[in-house]
Amino acid sequence: MAQTSTPNLPFSATLDVLAAIVPKPLQKPRIGIVCGSGLSTLVSSLKDVHEVPYSSLEGFGNSTVAGQKSILAFGLMGKENVPVVAMLGRFHPYEGHEPATVTYPIRVMARLGVKDVIITNAAGSLNPDIPIGTIVVVRDHLALPNLTGLCPLFGPLISPQYPRFLPLSDAYSTRLRRLAFLSSHQLGFDPAALGEGTYAWVAGPCYETPAEGRFLRTAGADVVGMSTVPEVVAAREEGLEVLVLSLVTNMVVIPEKYRSIREEVEAELAGHPIDMPPNEVASHEEVLAVGRQKAEAMKNLVEHIVQLVPKN
């Protein structure tokens, strides 16, 4: 459903609460991080961490997805003690959240002083050359909801300073993508650990049918997920540079050809036994399991990128 009006966003109330409860050394984060499904362990790399429940912040929703928390975490990351703020759990339109709620934390990050945001997610692979476990550095997106009535920028402008028509051809920062690959090399990752590709945003919460997966692949997408693009759009409107890292947690079910039930029945009637292979299905449990397996690699990569950002 399209958003036809922009609510009065309670930035002052949110910022006042944070100023009152977050220690002063952490109140001006340099980098924002969004943790996707199964990736909230990124917070374990923070020092002097201070957690703020979403429930204490006006304007924030509540994350209801398994594997995601509802906490805004402030802390220092790495040897350089870079101040960061991390979302442990995000909001999705399919949970019933309005686009303004989905993007509100990103806008709060911008008002806290964040300049660069690293957004992570769990995604399904549409590309047989991008296997499970690959971390895809996103270089572009295909957002069907944006094209068909769910763009988070519908409605009046939040500020007259913002452009009415936001360009997105430069949505994914070349500078930050370069740092991702430099970090992978410096950490000694296998060259195949990181890939590049286009992320398709679908509204969810259903996983794709084989026909839908084939359509997205044909349209040029490499991975697909149910989040991230609204946050990217809001970040760009706020003037932030964006890096998106998609962890491939499952392969989208796209069979080379469909089973012919007609042929199977005709063979059975003719007395020829046939094999009845089980249907392949995706599951959120698989997503979380791969997220746990790759959590350490993702954490190390993000931490290393954060160390390089102030120097570049």
MARGULUM-682945 format. One record per atom (N, C-alpha, C): x, z, y; residue in three letters. Coordinates in steps of 0.05 Angstrom, whole numbers, padded with zeros to 5 digits, always signed. Example, Ala and Ser with C-alpha at 12.3 -4.5 7.8 and 13.67 -1.06 7.14 Angstrom:
+00264+00156-00114ALA +00246+00156-00090ALA +00264+00156-00066ALA +00257+00142-00045SER +00273+00143-00021SER +00258+00157+00001SER 
REM end
This chain:
+00017+00000-00024MET +00000+00000+00000MET +00018+00000+00025MET +00012-00017+00043ALA +00029-00020+00067ALA +00025+00005+00085ALA +00046+00012+00098GLN +00045+00034+00117GLN +00038+00022+00144GLN +00016+00031+00157THR +00007+00018+00181THR +00014+00035+00206THR +00023+00059+00202SER +00030+00076+00225SER +00053+00094+00217SER +00070+00100+00236THR +00092+00118+00232THR +00085+00146+00241THR +00086+00166+00223PRO +00080+00193+00231PRO +00101+00204+00250PRO +00094+00225+00264ASN +00114+00238+00281ASN +00133+00253+00262ASN +00157+00243+00261LEU +00177+00255+00242LEU +00189+00280+00255LEU +00190+00302+00240PRO +00197+00328+00251PRO +00227+00332+00252PRO +00242+00314+00265PHE +00271+00317+00265PHE +00280+00343+00277PHE +00268+00351+00299SER +00277+00375+00313SER +00274+00400+00295SER +00251+00402+00282ALA +00246+00425+00264ALA +00265+00426+00241ALA +00271+00403+00229THR +00289+00401+00207THR +00318+00409+00216THR +00326+00398+00238LEU +00353+00403+00247LEU +00357+00433+00256LEU +00335+00444+00267ASP +00337+00472+00275ASP +00341+00490+00251ASP +00326+00485+00229VAL +00329+00501+00205VAL +00358+00498+00194VAL +00368+00474+00193LEU +00395+00469+00182LEU +00416+00483+00200LEU +00412+00483+00226ALA +00431+00496+00244ALA +00431+00526+00241ALA +00408+00537+00232ALA +00406+00565+00229ALA +00417+00576+00203ALA +00417+00559+00181ILE +00424+00569+00155ILE +00449+00557+00143ILE +00458+00534+00154VAL +00483+00521+00143VAL +00507+00531+00159VAL +00528+00540+00145PRO +00552+00549+00159PRO +00562+00528+00178PRO +00572+00537+00201LYS +00580+00518+00222LYS +00601+00497+00214LYS +00621+00505+00197PRO +00640+00484+00189PRO +00628+00461+00173PRO +00604+00465+00163LEU +00591+00445+00146LEU +00569+00430+00161LEU +00564+00437+00186GLN +00540+00426+00200GLN +00544+00398+00210GLN +00568+00387+00209LYS +00573+00360+00219LYS +00586+00343+00197LYS +00570+00336+00177PRO +00581+00320+00154PRO +00589+00292+00164PRO +00611+00283+00153ARG +00621+00256+00159ARG +00608+00234+00141ARG +00602+00242+00116ILE +00593+00223+00096ILE +00568+00234+00083ILE +00548+00217+00078GLY +00524+00225+00063GLY +00525+00213+00035GLY +00515+00228+00016ILE +00514+00219-00012ILE +00486+00222-00023ILE +00476+00202-00037VAL +00450+00204-00050VAL +00456+00203-00080VAL +00447+00223-00095CYS +00452+00225-00124CYS +00428+00216-00139CYS +00431+00195-00156GLY +00409+00185-00172GLY +00405+00200-00198GLY +00388+00189-00216SER +00381+00202-00241SER +00405+00209-00258SER +00408+00234-00265GLY +00430+00243-00282GLY +00456+00246-00268GLY +00457+00241-00241LEU +00483+00240-00227LEU +00486+00264-00208LEU +00469+00284-00209SER +00471+00306-00191SER +00495+00324-00196SER +00510+00319-00218THR +00534+00334-00222THR +00556+00328-00202THR +00551+00307-00185LEU +00570+00301-00164LEU +00575+00325-00146LEU +00555+00343-00145VAL +00558+00366-00127VAL +00580+00385-00137VAL +00587+00383-00163SER +00607+00401-00174SER +00635+00396-00162SER +00638+00373-00148SER +00664+00367-00135SER +00665+00378-00107SER +00644+00391-00098LEU +00643+00402-00071LEU +00655+00430-00070LEU +00668+00436-00048LYS +00678+00463-00042LYS +00662+00476-00020LYS +00661+00502-00021ASP +00645+00517-00001ASP +00616+00507+00001ASP +00605+00500-00022VAL +00579+00487-00022VAL +00557+00506-00013VAL +00539+00495+00003HIS +00515+00510+00012HIS +00491+00493+00006HIS +00473+00503-00010GLU +00450+00488-00019GLU +00425+00496-00004GLU +00410+00476+00005VAL +00385+00480+00020VAL +00362+00467+00004VAL +00343+00482-00006PRO +00320+00470-00020PRO +00304+00452-00002PRO +00295+00430-00012TYR +00278+00412+00003TYR +00253+00426+00014TYR +00243+00446-00002SER +00219+00460+00006SER +00221+00475+00032SER +00246+00480+00040SER +00250+00495+00066SER +00253+00477+00090SER +00251+00450+00085LEU +00256+00431+00106LEU +00231+00414+00111LEU +00220+00417+00135GLU +00197+00401+00142GLU +00204+00372+00142GLU +00186+00356+00131GLY +00190+00327+00129GLY +00201+00318+00103GLY +00213+00336+00087PHE +00223+00329+00061PHE +00200+00331+00040PHE +00201+00314+00020GLY +00183+00316-00002GLY +00195+00332-00024GLY +00184+00328-00048ASN +00194+00342-00072ASN +00199+00321-00094ASN +00223+00321-00105SER +00230+00302-00126SER +00218+00311-00152SER +00203+00294-00165THR +00189+00302-00190THR +00201+00288-00215THR +00223+00273-00211VAL +00234+00258-00233VAL +00254+00274-00250VAL +00251+00273-00276ALA +00270+00287-00294ALA +00299+00278-00288ALA +00317+00298-00287GLY +00345+00292-00281GLY +00352+00292-00252GLY +00332+00298-00235GLN +00337+00300-00206GLN +00327+00328-00196GLN +00343+00339-00177LYS +00336+00365-00166LYS +00322+00360-00139LYS +00317+00381-00124SER +00305+00378-00097SER +00321+00396-00078SER +00346+00388-00075ILE +00365+00404-00060ILE +00382+00386-00042ILE +00386+00396-00017LEU +00405+00383+00001LEU +00430+00401+00001LEU +00453+00390-00008ALA +00477+00405-00011ALA +00498+00397+00010ALA +00509+00417+00024PHE +00530+00413+00043PHE +00556+00424+00031PHE +00579+00411+00036GLY +00604+00421+00026GLY +00627+00404+00035GLY +00651+00412+00026LEU +00676+00398+00031LEU +00685+00384+00006LEU +00694+00359+00008MET +00702+00344-00015MET +00731+00336-00014MET +00745+00340-00037GLY +00772+00330-00040GLY +00793+00345-00025GLY +00818+00336-00028LYS +00841+00349-00016LYS +00840+00349+00014LYS +00827+00329+00025GLU +00825+00326+00054GLU +00802+00343+00066GLU +00787+00356+00048ASN +00764+00373+00057ASN +00745+00357+00076ASN +00737+00334+00067VAL +00718+00318+00082VAL +00691+00330+00081VAL +00678+00336+00104PRO +00651+00348+00103PRO +00630+00327+00095PRO +00614+00334+00075VAL +00594+00315+00065VAL +00567+00330+00062VAL +00546+00314+00061VAL +00519+00324+00054VAL +00509+00307+00032VAL +00498+00320+00011ALA +00489+00305-00013ALA +00460+00311-00019ALA +00445+00290-00024MET +00417+00293-00035MET +00419+00295-00065MET +00410+00318-00075LEU +00408+00322-00104LEU +00379+00317-00112LEU +00373+00292-00115GLY +00345+00284-00120GLY +00335+00268-00096GLY +00321+00246-00101ARG +00310+00229-00080ARG +00280+00226-00084ARG +00267+00212-00066PHE +00239+00208-00066PHE +00233+00178-00072PHE +00211+00173-00086HIS +00204+00146-00093HIS +00175+00141-00085HIS +00168+00116-00077PRO +00140+00110-00072PRO +00122+00114-00096PRO +00133+00109-00120TYR +00116+00112-00144TYR +00108+00141-00149TYR +00122+00161-00137GLU +00114+00188-00139GLU +00090+00195-00121GLU +00084+00176-00104GLY +00063+00181-00084GLY +00073+00186-00056GLY +00099+00185-00052HIS +00111+00190-00026HIS +00108+00166-00008HIS +00101+00171+00017GLU +00100+00149+00037GLU +00128+00140+00043GLU +00131+00114+00051PRO +00158+00104+00057PRO +00172+00121+00078PRO +00158+00133+00097ALA +00171+00149+00117ALA +00183+00174+00105ALA +00171+00185+00084THR +00182+00208+00070THR +00206+00200+00053THR +00204+00177+00040VAL +00226+00167+00023VAL +00252+00164+00039VAL +00249+00155+00064THR +00273+00149+00080THR +00281+00171+00099THR +00264+00192+00101TYR +00269+00213+00121TYR +00296+00226+00117TYR +00305+00233+00093PRO +00331+00247+00091PRO +00354+00230+00101PRO +00353+00204+00098ILE +00374+00186+00108ILE +00375+00188+00139ILE +00351+00189+00151ARG +00350+00190+00180ARG +00360+00218+00190ARG +00355+00238+00174VAL +00366+00265+00181VAL +00396+00264+00180VAL +00407+00252+00159MET +00436+00250+00156MET +00448+00237+00181MET +00435+00216+00190ALA +00446+00202+00214ALA +00446+00220+00238ALA +00426+00237+00240ARG +00424+00255+00263ARG +00443+00279+00260ARG +00453+00284+00236LEU +00473+00304+00232LEU +00501+00294+00238LEU +00504+00268+00242GLY +00530+00257+00248GLY +00542+00239+00227GLY +00528+00235+00205VAL +00538+00218+00183VAL +00542+00190+00194VAL +00564+00177+00185LYS +00571+00150+00193LYS +00570+00131+00169LYS +00576+00141+00146ASP +00576+00125+00122ASP +00560+00139+00100ASP +00545+00124+00085VAL +00529+00136+00063VAL +00535+00122+00037VAL +00539+00138+00016ILE +00544+00128-00011ILE +00519+00134-00027ILE +00506+00113-00036ILE +00480+00116-00051ILE +00485+00109-00080ILE +00478+00127-00098THR +00481+00121-00127THR +00454+00119-00140THR +00453+00105-00162ASN +00429+00103-00177ASN +00435+00096-00206ASN +00415+00100-00223ALA +00416+00091-00251ALA +00400+00065-00251ALA +00411+00044-00265ALA +00398+00018-00265ALA +00399+00006-00292ALA +00380-00013-00296GLY +00380-00029-00321GLY +00395-00055-00316GLY +00410-00064-00336SER +00424-00089-00332SER +00407-00113-00341SER +00406-00133-00323LEU +00393-00158-00329LEU +00413-00179-00338LEU +00439-00173-00335ASN +00461-00192-00339ASN +00475-00184-00365ASN +00475-00201-00385PRO +00489-00194-00410PRO +00519-00190-00407PRO +00530-00199-00385ASP +00559-00195-00379ASP +00564-00168-00366ASP +00543-00152-00360ILE +00546-00126-00348ILE +00535-00105-00368ILE +00552-00094-00385PRO +00543-00076-00406PRO +00536-00048-00396PRO +00523-00033-00413ILE +00517-00005-00408ILE +00543+00010-00402ILE +00543+00028-00382GLY +00566+00043-00374GLY +00581+00032-00351GLY +00575+00007-00344THR +00589-00006-00321THR +00578+00006-00295THR +00596+00011-00276ILE +00588+00019-00249ILE +00588-00007-00232ILE +00565-00015-00223VAL +00562-00039-00207VAL +00564-00033-00177VAL +00583-00045-00164VAL +00585-00043-00135VAL +00566-00065-00123VAL +00544-00055-00111VAL +00523-00074-00103VAL +00532-00089-00078VAL +00528-00115-00079ARG +00535-00132-00056ARG +00511-00145-00042ARG +00488-00143-00055ASP +00464-00155-00043ASP +00440-00143-00058ASP +00416-00147-00047HIS +00392-00138-00062HIS +00370-00158-00060HIS +00353-00156-00080LEU +00328-00172-00082LEU +00306-00151-00083LEU +00290-00149-00062ALA +00270-00128-00060ALA +00242-00139-00059ALA +00230-00142-00082LEU +00203-00153-00083LEU +00183-00136-00066LEU +00184-00109-00068PRO +00165-00094-00051PRO +00169-00100-00021PRO +00193-00103-00012ASN +00198-00110+00016ASN +00184-00136+00024ASN +00184-00155+00005LEU +00173-00182+00010LEU +00142-00183+00007LEU +00131-00162-00005THR +00102-00163-00012THR +00086-00140-00001THR +00097-00125+00018GLY +00080-00106+00032GLY +00088-00077+00031GLY +00112-00070+00021LEU +00120-00042+00019LEU +00146-00037+00034LEU +00151-00053+00054CYS +00176-00049+00070CYS +00174-00023+00084CYS +00195-00006+00083PRO +00195+00020+00096PRO +00194+00018+00127PRO +00198-00005+00138LEU +00198-00008+00167LEU +00171-00017+00178LEU +00150-00019+00161PHE +00124-00025+00171PHE +00115-00004+00191PHE +00101-00013+00211GLY +00090+00006+00231GLY +00106+00006+00256GLY +00098+00024+00275PRO +00113+00025+00301PRO +00142+00034+00296PRO +00159+00025+00314LEU +00187+00033+00313LEU +00190+00063+00318LEU +00208+00076+00303ILE +00213+00104+00307ILE +00225+00109+00334ILE +00242+00090+00343SER +00254+00091+00369SER +00255+00064+00382SER +00250+00062+00408PRO +00252+00036+00421PRO +00280+00024+00421PRO +00300+00040+00413GLN +00327+00031+00412GLN +00332+00014+00386GLN +00314+00016+00367TYR +00318+00002+00342TYR +00308-00027+00344TYR +00320-00046+00329PRO +00310-00073+00330PRO +00284-00076+00315PRO +00266-00092+00325ARG +00240-00097+00311ARG +00245-00112+00285ARG +00264-00131+00286PHE +00270-00147+00262PHE +00299-00141+00254PHE +00301-00125+00233LEU +00327-00115+00224LEU +00341-00136+00206LEU +00365-00145+00213PRO +00380-00162+00195PRO +00392-00147+00172PRO +00391-00159+00148LEU +00402-00145+00124LEU +00422-00163+00110LEU +00431-00185+00122SER +00451-00201+00109SER +00478-00186+00106SER +00482-00165+00123ASP +00506-00150+00122ASP +00500-00121+00113ASP +00479-00117+00097ALA +00470-00090+00090ALA +00492-00074+00075ALA +00508-00087+00059TYR +00527-00073+00041TYR +00555-00076+00052TYR +00566-00054+00061SER +00591-00054+00076SER +00615-00065+00060SER +00627-00086+00071THR +00651-00098+00058THR +00673-00077+00057THR +00676-00062+00079ARG +00697-00041+00080ARG +00694-00021+00058ARG +00670-00011+00054LEU +00666+00010+00034LEU +00668-00002+00005LEU +00659-00026+00001ARG +00661-00039-00025ARG +00691-00042-00032ARG +00706-00049-00013ARG +00735-00052-00017ARG +00747-00025-00026ARG +00738-00003-00013LEU +00749+00023-00020LEU +00741+00031-00048LEU +00717+00022-00058ALA +00709+00028-00085ALA +00728+00016-00105ALA +00735-00009-00101PHE +00753-00022-00120PHE +00782-00011-00118PHE +00791-00005-00093LEU +00817+00008-00090LEU +00817+00035-00105LEU +00796+00050-00102SER +00794+00076-00115SER +00795+00073-00145SER +00781+00054-00156SER +00781+00049-00185SER +00809+00043-00195SER +00823+00027-00180HIS +00851+00020-00187HIS +00869+00045-00186HIS +00867+00060-00164GLN +00884+00084-00161GLN +00878+00106-00181GLN +00854+00106-00191LEU +00846+00126-00211LEU +00854+00117-00239LEU +00863+00093-00242GLY +00871+00083-00268GLY +00847+00074-00286GLY +00824+00068-00274PHE +00801+00059-00289PHE +00808+00032-00302PHE +00795+00027-00325ASP +00797+00000-00337ASP +00785-00020-00317ASP +00797-00043-00314PRO +00786-00063-00295PRO +00756-00070-00300PRO +00747-00067-00325ALA +00719-00073-00331ALA +00700-00050-00324ALA +00711-00028-00316ALA +00694-00005-00310ALA +00676-00010-00286ALA +00686-00026-00267LEU +00670-00032-00243LEU +00663-00062-00243LEU +00639-00068-00235GLY +00630-00096-00232GLY +00618-00099-00204GLY +00610-00124-00199GLU +00596-00130-00174GLU +00570-00144-00181GLU +00550-00140-00164GLY +00525-00153-00170GLY +00503-00149-00149GLY +00481-00161-00155THR +00457-00159-00138THR +00437-00140-00151THR +00426-00121-00135TYR +00407-00101-00145TYR +00379-00110-00138TYR +00361-00110-00158ALA +00333-00116-00154ALA +00318-00089-00152ALA +00303-00086-00130TRP +00285-00063-00127TRP +00257-00071-00135TRP +00247-00055-00155VAL +00219-00058-00163VAL +00205-00032-00158VAL +00179-00032-00153ALA +00164-00008-00145ALA +00163+00012-00168ALA +00163+00004-00193GLY +00159+00023-00215GLY +00131+00034-00215GLY +00126+00055-00231PRO +00145+00068-00250PRO +00146+00055-00277PRO +00133+00032-00281CYS +00135+00018-00307CYS +00162+00004-00310CYS +00174+00005-00334TYR +00197-00012-00339TYR +00187-00041-00341TYR +00206-00059-00337GLU +00199-00087-00335GLU +00190-00099-00362GLU +00171-00117-00362THR +00165-00133-00385THR +00187-00153-00389THR +00190-00165-00413PRO +00210-00186-00417PRO +00207-00209-00397PRO +00182-00217-00391ALA +00178-00239-00372ALA +00187-00231-00344ALA +00182-00206-00336GLU +00191-00197-00310GLU +00221-00195-00308GLU +00233-00185-00330GLY +00263-00184-00330GLY +00275-00211-00329GLY +00263-00230-00343ARG +00274-00258-00342ARG +00270-00270-00314ARG +00248-00264-00302PHE +00243-00273-00274PHE +00264-00263-00255PHE +00270-00237-00257LEU +00290-00224-00238LEU +00317-00236-00243LEU +00324-00239-00269ARG +00350-00251-00276ARG +00352-00279-00264ARG +00332-00295-00268THR +00332-00323-00258THR +00333-00324-00228THR +00322-00303-00215ALA +00322-00302-00186ALA +00349-00293-00175ALA +00368-00285-00192GLY +00395-00278-00184GLY +00402-00249-00185GLY +00385-00232-00195ALA +00391-00204-00197ALA +00407-00197-00222ALA +00425-00178-00219ASP +00442-00169-00241ASP +00433-00143-00253ASP +00423-00125-00236VAL +00413-00099-00245VAL +00387-00093-00231VAL +00371-00075-00242VAL +00345-00070-00231VAL +00339-00040-00232VAL +00326-00030-00211GLY +00319-00002-00209GLY +00295+00002-00191GLY +00287+00028-00189MET +00262+00035-00175MET +00267+00051-00149MET +00291+00048-00138SER +00299+00065-00115SER +00318+00049-00097SER +00331+00064-00079THR +00355+00055-00065THR +00350+00037-00041THR +00335+00015-00045VAL +00332-00004-00023VAL +00318+00008+00002VAL +00297+00025-00001PRO +00286+00037+00023PRO +00307+00053+00038PRO +00324+00067+00023GLU +00346+00083+00036GLU +00366+00065+00050GLU +00372+00043+00037VAL +00391+00024+00050VAL +00379+00013+00076VAL +00354+00006+00075VAL +00341-00006+00099VAL +00341+00015+00122VAL +00334+00040+00116ALA +00334+00060+00136ALA +00362+00066+00147ALA +00381+00066+00129ALA +00409+00071+00137ALA +00419+00049+00156ALA +00412+00025+00150ARG +00421+00003+00168ARG +00407+00004+00195ARG +00381+00012+00195GLU +00367+00015+00220GLU +00380+00037+00237GLU +00390+00057+00223GLU +00404+00080+00237GLU +00433+00073+00244GLU +00442+00050+00237GLY +00470+00042+00244GLY +00491+00052+00225GLY +00483+00061+00201LEU +00503+00072+00181LEU +00514+00049+00165LEU +00538+00052+00156GLU +00550+00034+00136GLU +00542+00044+00108GLU +00537+00025+00090VAL +00525+00032+00064VAL +00542+00022+00041VAL +00546+00040+00021LEU +00557+00032-00005LEU +00538+00041-00027LEU +00531+00023-00045VAL +00513+00029-00067VAL +00528+00025-00093VAL +00527+00046-00110LEU +00539+00045-00136LEU +00517+00049-00157LEU +00513+00028-00173SER +00492+00029-00194SER +00505+00033-00221SER +00498+00055-00234LEU +00508+00060-00261LEU +00489+00047-00281LEU +00499+00029-00297VAL +00482+00015-00317VAL +00477+00034-00340VAL +00452+00042-00344THR +00445+00062-00365THR +00430+00049-00388THR +00420+00024-00385ASN +00406+00011-00406ASN +00406-00019-00401ASN +00401-00034-00422MET +00398-00063-00419MET +00368-00068-00418MET +00360-00084-00398VAL +00332-00092-00397VAL +00325-00110-00421VAL +00302-00105-00433VAL +00295-00119-00457VAL +00286-00147-00450VAL +00303-00167-00455ILE +00297-00195-00450ILE +00305-00211-00475ILE +00287-00213-00495PRO +00293-00228-00519PRO +00297-00258-00514PRO +00314-00270-00530GLU +00319-00299-00526GLU +00294-00315-00530GLU +00278-00306-00550LYS +00252-00319-00554LYS +00232-00298-00564LYS +00207-00303-00561TYR +00186-00285-00570TYR +00182-00288-00600TYR +00175-00266-00613ARG +00165-00268-00640ARG +00139-00283-00641ARG +00136-00300-00661SER +00110-00313-00665SER +00094-00298-00685SER +00075-00282-00676ILE +00058-00267-00694ILE +00041-00286-00711ILE +00034-00309-00700ARG +00019-00329-00715ARG +00035-00338-00739ARG +00061-00345-00735GLU +00077-00354-00757GLU +00081-00332-00778GLU +00084-00308-00769GLU +00087-00285-00787GLU +00063-00281-00805GLU +00039-00283-00793VAL +00014-00280-00808VAL +00011-00303-00828VAL +00017-00328-00819GLU +00015-00350-00837GLU +00034-00348-00861GLU +00058-00338-00855ALA +00077-00334-00877ALA +00067-00312-00896ALA +00056-00291-00885GLU +00045-00269-00902GLU +00022-00279-00919GLU +00004-00296-00908LEU -00018-00306-00923LEU -00009-00325-00945LEU +00014-00338-00940ALA +00025-00357-00960ALA +00041-00342-00982ALA +00042-00316-00980GLY +00056-00300-01000GLY +00085-00297-00996GLY +00095-00302-00972HIS +00123-00299-00966HIS +00128-00273-00951HIS +00143-00254-00963PRO +00148-00229-00949PRO +00164-00233-00923PRO +00158-00218-00903ILE +00173-00221-00878ILE +00182-00193-00869ILE +00204-00194-00853ASP +00213-00169-00841ASP +00197-00164-00815ASP +00191-00138-00810MET +00177-00130-00786MET +00195-00114-00769MET +00212-00127-00753PRO +00231-00112-00736PRO +00216-00095-00715PRO +00227-00072-00709PRO +00214-00055-00688PRO +00217-00068-00660PRO +00198-00063-00643ASN +00200-00073-00616ASN +00220-00056-00600ASN +00236-00069-00584GLU +00255-00055-00567GLU +00241-00045-00542GLU +00247-00020-00535VAL +00235-00009-00510VAL +00257+00007-00495VAL +00254+00008-00469ALA +00272+00025-00453ALA +00260+00053-00451ALA +00278+00073-00446SER +00268+00100-00444SER +00284+00115-00423SER +00271+00134-00409HIS +00285+00151-00389HIS +00305+00169-00402HIS +00300+00177-00427GLU +00320+00194-00442GLU +00346+00179-00444GLU +00345+00153-00450GLU +00370+00137-00451GLU +00384+00137-00424GLU +00369+00134-00403VAL +00380+00134-00376VAL +00395+00159-00371VAL +00383+00182-00377LEU +00395+00208-00372LEU +00420+00212-00389LEU +00418+00203-00415ALA +00441+00207-00433ALA +00466+00192-00423ALA +00463+00167-00415VAL +00485+00152-00405VAL +00495+00164-00378VAL +00476+00174-00362GLY +00484+00187-00337GLY +00502+00211-00342GLY +00496+00226-00363ARG +00512+00249-00370ARG +00540+00240-00380ARG +00540+00219-00396GLN +00566+00209-00407GLN +00584+00199-00385GLN +00573+00187-00364LYS +00589+00175-00344LYS +00591+00192-00318LYS +00580+00216-00319ALA +00579+00233-00295ALA +00607+00239-00284ALA +00626+00244-00302GLU +00653+00251-00293GLU +00666+00227-00279GLU +00663+00204-00291ALA +00675+00180-00279ALA +00663+00174-00252ALA +00637+00176-00250MET +00623+00171-00224MET +00632+00192-00204MET +00633+00217-00212LYS +00642+00238-00194LYS +00670+00233-00183LYS +00688+00226-00201ASN +00716+00221-00193ASN +00717+00197-00174ASN +00702+00176-00179LEU +00702+00153-00162LEU +00692+00159-00135LEU +00669+00173-00133VAL +00658+00179-00107VAL +00677+00197-00091VAL +00688+00217-00104GLU +00706+00235-00091GLU +00730+00220-00080GLU +00741+00201-00095HIS +00764+00186-00086HIS +00757+00168-00062HIS +00733+00156-00063ILE +00725+00139-00041ILE +00722+00156-00016ILE +00711+00180-00018VAL +00707+00197+00004VAL +00734+00204+00017VAL +00755+00207+00001GLN +00781+00213+00012GLN +00793+00189+00028GLN +00785+00165+00020LEU +00796+00141+00033LEU +00781+00134+00058LEU +00756+00141+00060VAL +00739+00133+00083VAL +00751+00140+00110VAL +00759+00166+00114PRO +00770+00173+00141PRO +00796+00158+00148PRO +00810+00150+00128LYS +00836+00136+00132LYS +00832+00106+00137LYS +00808+00096+00132ASN +00803+00067+00135ASN +00781+00062+00154ASN 
REM end
